[in-house]
């Protein structure tokens, strides 16, 4: 996959490339228009990661592997890929070898929230409509009878945000000034 190669800018859609070009003017978020462009980049990457999470879940459902709850741990790699991609894109767009630590944390947190929120809403709706899968989750989790789609989605939200922030802290050790 091209997430970690040096040529990922060649694979970006034109709109993202326009945003990347305008980010070159950014001095770590001192201008509102530049903040908007940075926000647009994070939103696009976050929604792409969210789409990958949807696709992965639907693929696992189609293959009958959605019942293996431990496979959800692979979601962290999609999230890590999106965070690293956003950080690398920002780094290349600003022509900076390293990123200000707090700017990088902000980028990673933004990508994480944009990726995790739609996915947890999707899972909440899915569990509300698939009683058999909800029953399977109840049987495999210790709190069983107290679980509802909202509680499961809340736990998934906390797990996703925690994983994303931890992955951001790890990635920033490479990208920081």
ZIQUI-V822810 format. One record per residue. N is the residue number from 0. RES is the residue in three letters. PSI is psi as a letter, one per 30 degrees, with the letter a starting at -180 (999 if undefined). OMEGA is omega in degrees with one decimal (NA if undefined). D_CENTER is the distance of its C-alpha to the mean C-alpha in whole Angstrom. Layout:
n = (N:N)
res = (RES:RES)
psi = (PSI:PSI)
omega = (OMEGA:OMEGA)
d_center = (D_CENTER:D_CENTER)
This chain:
n = (0:1:2:3:4:5:6:7:8:9:10:11:12:13:14:15:16:17:18:19:20:21:22:23:24:25:26:27:28:29:30:31:32:33:34:35:36:37:38:39:40:41:42:43:44:45:46:47:48:49:50:51:52:53:54:55:56:57:58:59:60:61:62:63:64:65:66:67:68:69:70:71:72:73:74:75:76:77:78:79:80:81:82:83:84:85:86:87:88:89:90:91:92:93:94:95:96:97:98:99:100:101:102:103:104:105:106:107:108:109:110:111:112:113:114:115:116:117:118:119:120:121:122:123:124:125:126:127:128:129:130:131:132:133:134:135:136:137:138:139:140:141:142:143:144:145:146:147:148:149:150:151:152:153:154:155:156:157:158:159:160:161:162:163:164:165:166:167:168:169:170:171:172:173:174:175:176)
res = (UNK:UNK:UNK:UNK:UNK:UNK:UNK:UNK:UNK:UNK:UNK:UNK:UNK:UNK:UNK:UNK:UNK:UNK:UNK:UNK:UNK:UNK:UNK:UNK:UNK:UNK:UNK:UNK:UNK:UNK:UNK:UNK:UNK:UNK:UNK:UNK:UNK:UNK:UNK:UNK:UNK:UNK:UNK:UNK:UNK:UNK:UNK:UNK:UNK:UNK:UNK:UNK:UNK:UNK:UNK:UNK:UNK:UNK:UNK:UNK:UNK:UNK:UNK:UNK:UNK:UNK:UNK:UNK:UNK:UNK:UNK:UNK:UNK:UNK:UNK:UNK:UNK:UNK:UNK:UNK:UNK:UNK:UNK:UNK:UNK:UNK:UNK:UNK:UNK:UNK:UNK:UNK:UNK:UNK:UNK:UNK:UNK:UNK:UNK:UNK:UNK:UNK:UNK:UNK:UNK:UNK:UNK:UNK:UNK:UNK:UNK:UNK:UNK:UNK:UNK:UNK:UNK:UNK:UNK:UNK:UNK:UNK:UNK:UNK:UNK:UNK:UNK:UNK:UNK:UNK:UNK:UNK:UNK:UNK:UNK:UNK:UNK:UNK:UNK:UNK:UNK:UNK:UNK:UNK:UNK:UNK:UNK:UNK:UNK:UNK:UNK:UNK:UNK:UNK:UNK:UNK:UNK:UNK:UNK:UNK:UNK:UNK:UNK:UNK:UNK:UNK:UNK:UNK:UNK:UNK:UNK:UNK:UNK:UNK:UNK:UNK:UNK)
psi = (l:g:e:g:l:f:g:f:f:f:g:k:l:e:e:e:e:e:e:e:e:f:f:f:f:k:h:h:g:f:k:e:e:e:e:e:e:e:e:e:e:e:e:e:e:e:e:e:e:e:e:e:e:e:e:e:e:e:e:e:e:e:f:g:g:f:f:j:f:f:f:f:f:f:f:f:e:e:e:e:e:e:e:e:e:e:e:e:e:e:e:e:e:g:h:k:e:l:k:k:e:e:e:e:e:e:e:e:e:e:e:e:e:e:e:e:e:e:e:e:e:e:e:e:e:e:e:f:f:i:e:e:e:e:e:e:e:e:f:f:k:f:f:d:f:f:k:l:e:e:e:e:e:e:e:e:e:e:e:e:e:e:e:e:e:e:e:e:e:e:e:f:f:e:f:l:999)
omega = (-172.8:-176.9:-173.8:179.2:-179.2:-175.7:-174.1:179.5:179.4:-176.7:-175.7:174.0:-176.1:-178.3:177.8:178.4:176.8:178.4:179.5:179.4:179.6:178.5:-179.6:179.6:-174.0:170.3:-179.5:167.9:-179.6:-179.4:-178.1:-179.2:178.4:176.0:179.1:179.4:176.5:177.9:178.9:177.6:-179.7:178.6:-179.2:179.4:179.3:178.4:175.5:177.9:178.3:176.6:177.0:178.2:175.7:-176.9:179.3:179.8:-179.5:176.3:178.5:177.4:-179.4:179.9:-178.7:-178.4:-179.5:179.0:177.1:-173.0:-179.9:179.3:178.3:178.1:177.2:177.9:-177.5:179.3:174.0:180.0:177.9:178.1:178.6:179.6:179.7:178.4:179.3:179.8:179.1:179.0:178.2:180.0:179.2:-178.1:-180.0:-177.4:179.0:177.8:-179.9:-177.6:172.3:-171.9:-176.5:174.3:178.2:177.5:179.2:178.6:-179.4:179.0:180.0:178.4:-178.7:-178.8:-179.0:179.3:-171.1:-175.5:178.6:-179.3:179.5:175.0:176.7:-179.3:177.2:178.4:-179.6:-179.8:176.8:-178.2:-179.3:-176.1:-179.4:178.9:177.2:177.4:176.8:178.3:178.6:-178.0:-177.3:-178.3:-176.2:-177.0:-179.2:-171.1:-178.7:-177.0:172.7:177.5:-179.6:179.2:178.3:178.6:176.9:177.8:177.6:176.9:179.8:178.4:-178.9:179.8:179.0:179.4:-179.7:179.3:177.2:178.6:176.7:178.2:178.8:-178.9:-177.9:174.9:178.0:-172.6:-172.3:178.1:NA)
d_center = (17:17:13:16:19:21:21:18:19:21:19:17:19:21:20:17:20:22:19:19:23:23:20:23:25:23:24:21:21:25:25:24:24:22:19:19:18:15:14:14:12:9:10:10:7:5:7:8:5:6:9:9:8:11:13:13:14:17:18:19:21:23:23:24:22:20:23:22:19:19:17:14:13:12:9:8:9:7:4:7:8:6:7:10:10:10:12:15:15:16:18:20:20:22:24:23:23:21:19:20:19:18:17:14:13:13:11:8:9:9:5:4:7:7:4:6:9:10:9:12:14:14:15:18:19:20:21:23:25:25:27:28:24:24:28:26:23:26:28:26:25:28:28:28:30:29:25:24:21:20:21:19:16:16:16:13:12:13:12:8:9:11:10:7:10:12:10:10:14:15:13:15:18:19:18:20:23)
